[in-house]
Amino acid sequence: MKAFRLDELEAERAANDGAYLQFVRERNMSVGLYALDAGETDPQRPHSQDEVYFVVSGRASITVGMETTAVGRGSVVYVPAGVAHKFHHITEDLRVMVVFSPPER
């Protein structure tokens, strides 16, 4: 079993000066913590994996393909592989758990 605490993951991510911390990598999936601060620009490009975002905290909008929706704590968003997507209008520091399947490369 692997068990994690979000506060510890956030501290590790911040200590490594990165927006993304991968903390699980298995044969069929990977999981990471993604962080964007209020007002920041999301630099993502489409991924070759399906992904699911679970918003842990913060508020923003996300555009996936041609659809846009507001997200906040508890929101879950599925993004198919190869589809353009970005968080924007980030009004509160955003912390998102990301699940990739297959694992992110």
Secondary structure, DSSP 8 states (H G I E B T S, - for coil): -----HHHHHHHHHHTT-SEEEEEE-SS-EEEEEEE-TT--------SSEEEEEEEEEEEEEEETTEEEEEETT-EEEE-TT--EEEEEEEEEEEEEEEEES---
